[in-house]
C-alpha cells in the first residue's frame, strides 16, 4: 500500500553555518566548489552568516516557517553542515528518515536528538525515526533529497546515479517506501558525474526544471517522459545555467496561506531567461536569496540549504 505524501510544505529546517568553508573531502567529486582566497577567508564567517540570516529573513517574509538547528553535538569541524537536506528528511506520517552519507565529515553532521528537540519544541509530532544507515545495505550511500527528487503525488523518484546515490540503496529505498524509481547517468562537460540530482533538476507540483544536456545513456528519454507524465510544464536549462547559476537547485514550497512559493538564489534568478521566469511565476511567487559566497565555496545553493518539514503539528 502506498503512503500518501503531499508535495509541498510550508516549514523548513536550516542549519547555522558555524564551520562553513571549503570541504576537502566532498571537493573530490563536487566540481562546483571553489577555494576561498586568502583575503576572502579573513571575513568569510561574517559574510556567510549574513547570507544565511538574510535567507531566513527572505523566506519568513513570504510566509515560510524556518526552524534553525545549531551545532551543539560535536567539536569536529563540519564545513557542509549548512546543507542538511542530505542527512535527513521528514514525512507527514510523522517519520524522520536518516540517510547514509559518503564522507566522514558529512556523516558527523547527523544530530538526531538535537533535531528531534528542535522539531518537538516547535510542536511537531515525530512518530518514528527510521535510520537508513542501519536498514540499507552496509557501506552504501544515499544522500537524502540531494540525491532523491520526488514527485510525491505520482509516487515517483528521479535520481542521478553517482558516488552520492548508489543503485542498490536507491532500489531498497523505493521498495521500502513504495516509489517508482527513474534513475539515470550524468556527465558534465568535464566528463564528471553530477554529484547530486538536485543540482541538475527540481520537481514541483506541476512543473519541473531539468538540465537535460548532462543526462547520458538510454534513460534520458525515460527521464523526460517520466517527468512529463508527472507535470505539465518542463523547463529545460543549459549546463551553464546549471553550473554557473544553480538554476536547477530550486525548491517549491507553500506559504502559510497554502499559496505556492519557489525558493531560489539570486544567481539562479539572474540565470533564468525572462520567459523562464514568467513560466516559473505561474507556479508560485519567487523567494530570492542572495548567497554568492555559500554557492561558490560550498558548491550548493538554496535548495541544498533547505530540509523540508512535512511533519504535522500536535
N, C-alpha and C positions, 0 to 999 in steps of 0.2 A: 504493500500500500504506500502511495506517495504522500509525503508530508507536505502540507501547504506551507508556502513561504512567500510573503509579499516581496515585491521587487525594491521598493523604496522605503527608507526610514528617515526620521527627522532628528536623529540623535547620533552623534559620533564620539569616538574616543580618540584623543590625541595625546602624544607623549612629549613632555617638555625636553628639548634637546640639550641636556646638561653637558654631554660629552661629544657633541657633534664635531665631525671632522672627516677627513679623507679616510676611508676604511680600506686598509691594505689587504684584508682578507677577501672582501667582496669585489675589490677592484680587479681581481684576476679574471672575472667573467662579466663585469659591468663596464662596458666601454663608454658609458655616459658620465662616469665620474671624472673629475679633474682636480689635481692637487692645487691647494691654495698657494698663492705667492707668499713670500716672507712678510711683505707689507700687509697683505690681506689677513695673514694669520694673527697679527697683533690686535685686530679689532673684530676677529671672527665671532667670538662668543656674543658680543653685544649685537652685531649685525644679524646673526641668526635668531637670537632671542626676539629682536624687533620684528623680523619677518614672521616668526611663529606667532607672536602676540597679535600682530596686525591681521594675520589669517584668521585667528579666533574671532577678533572683532568683526571682520567682514562676514564670516559665517553667521555669527549671532545677530548681526544687523538684518539678515534676511530670514531670520526665524529658525535657524538650525541650532539645536542644543549641542554644546561642546562640553564634554567631560574630560578633564586633564589629569593624566596619570603622571605622577612624579617618579623620579628614580630614587628608590629608597632601599632596594633589596640587595644591591651589590656594589662593592668598591671597584669592580672591574670597569675598564673603560668601554663604553657602549656607543660607538660613533654613529650607528644607524638606528638607534632607538626611536628616532623621530618617525620611523616608518613601521608602525605597529601592525598594520593590516596583514603582515606576513606571518605573524606568530599566533594570531587568534582571530576568530570570527564568532558571530552570535546568530542564533535562530530564534524565531518568535515563539517556539515551543519552550523556551527557557534554557536552551542548551548553549553552553560555552565550549567552543571547539579549539583545541590547542594543536598546532601544526609542527612537524619536524623541519627544522631549518638546516641549511647547508653548512654554514661556517660556525666556528666556535663562538665568536663574539656576537653573533646573532642568536645563537642558542641561549646565550647568557642573558638575553633581554627578557626572557619569559619570567613573569612575576604573577603567578596565578592568585595567591592570597590578596595581594595589593589590588589587582584588577577586580576581584570579587568584592572587596571592600568598597572600592570606588563606585561600582555599579549598584551594590545593595544600599549604600548610603544615599544614592540618588533615587532609591525606592524601586529599583528594577529587580525583577524576580529571576533568579538563576535556579533552575530545577536540577541541572546536572552539568558536570564538567566531563567532556569527552577528550581524553588526552591521546591524540593520534600518534604521538611519539611511542606510545606503548602498544597501540592497537594495529598499526600498519606494519608492513614488513620491516625487519631490522635494518638499520643503516640506510633507509630510504628517505628521500627528500620530497616534500610537497609544501611549498611556501604560500599557504593561505590564499587570500584574494589578490595577491600579486600574481599567482600562477593560475588561479581559477576565476574565469569570467562567467558569471552566472546570468542566465535568463530564467528566473525562478518560475514564472507562470507556465513556461513550456517544459520545465524540469530538464533544462539543458545546461551544460557547462562547456565552455570553449577554453582550450588550454594549449599553449605553445610548449612543446617538449624542449627541456633544457636541463642543465645541471640543477636548477631550482624546482623543476617539475618533471619527475620521472614517471614513466608509463605505468609501472606496476602499482605504486601507491595511488596514482590517479584512478586506475581501474578499481582498486579496492575502495577508495572513497566513493566513487559513483555507485558501486554496488551497495555500500552501506546506506547511502542517503538517497538512493533511487533517482539518480540523474543519468541522462544520456550524455555521453562524452563525445565531443568532436575535438580531437587533438590534431596537431599539425606541426610541421617543421618550419623553422625560420632561418634566414641568413641575412645579415646586414651587408652593406656594400663592402665591408671589410671581411666578409665571409665568416662572421661570428654569429652564433645563435643569439637571438634577443633574450636577455636574461630573465625577463618577466613578461607574461602575457599582457599585463595592464599597461605596459609601455606602448604597445602597438595597437591596442584596441580597448574599447569601452562599450558596454551594453546597458542601455536604459530600458524603460518600459516599452517604448515603441520606436526607438532609434538606436543605431549603433555607429561607432566610429571605428574605422579599420585602416591600417596601413597594409594594403594587400601586396605592395611591392616586395616586402620581405618574407612573404609566405611562399614556401617552396614545396615541391613534390605534389603527389597525386591528391592530397587532401585539400588543396587550395580551393578547388571547385566545391568540394563538400562543405568547407567552411563558409564560403559565400552563400551557397544555397541554404545552409543551416541558419545563418543569420537572417536571411530574407524570409524564412519561414516563421521567424520569431518577431521581426519588426518590419514596419512599413518603410522606414527611412534609413538607408545605409549611406553614411557619409565616408567617402574614400579620401584618405590623406596620403601625402607623399612621404618618402623616407626622410626628407629634410624636415618636413613638418613634425614628424615623429621625433627625430633625434635632436634637432636644434631648438624645437619649441615645446616638446612634450604634449602635442595636440591629442595624442591617444590616451594620456593619463588624466582623464577627467571622470567625474562621478555625478550621476543624477541622484538627488535626494528629494525630500519634500519638506516644506516649512510647517509651522505649527497649524496653519490653516489647510494643510493637506495639498498645497499647491506645489508643483514641481520646481526644483531649483537645480542648476547644473554648476557644480564647483569645478573651477579650473584655475590655472596660474595666469598671471598677466602675460607671460611668454606664450602660453597656449592661445590665449585670446588674440594676441597680436599675430600669431601664426596662421590662424584660420582666415580664409578669404571672406570677403563681405557676404558672398552668397552662402557660404558655410555657416557663418554667424547667424544669418537670418533663419536658416534651417534649424540650427540649434535652439534659437529663441522660440521656435514653435513647440519645443518640448520643455520649456521652463525658463524662468529668469536666470541670469548668469551671475554667479558669485565669483568675483575675480580676486585672487590672492597674489600679491606681488612677492615672489620668493626666489629671486635670481641666484642668490648665494647658495641656498639649500639645493636648488636644482643642479647648479654647476658642480658643486663639490660632492653632494650626496648621490647624484645620478638618479634621482627620483623627483616626482613633482607632487602636486596637490592630492591626487588620488592616493598615492602611497602614504601620505600623512594621515589619512582618514580611515579609521576602523569603524565600520558601520555597527550601530547598536540597534538590533531588531528586537531586543527583549521587551516584554510588556511590563508596565508598572504594577506594583502590588495593589 
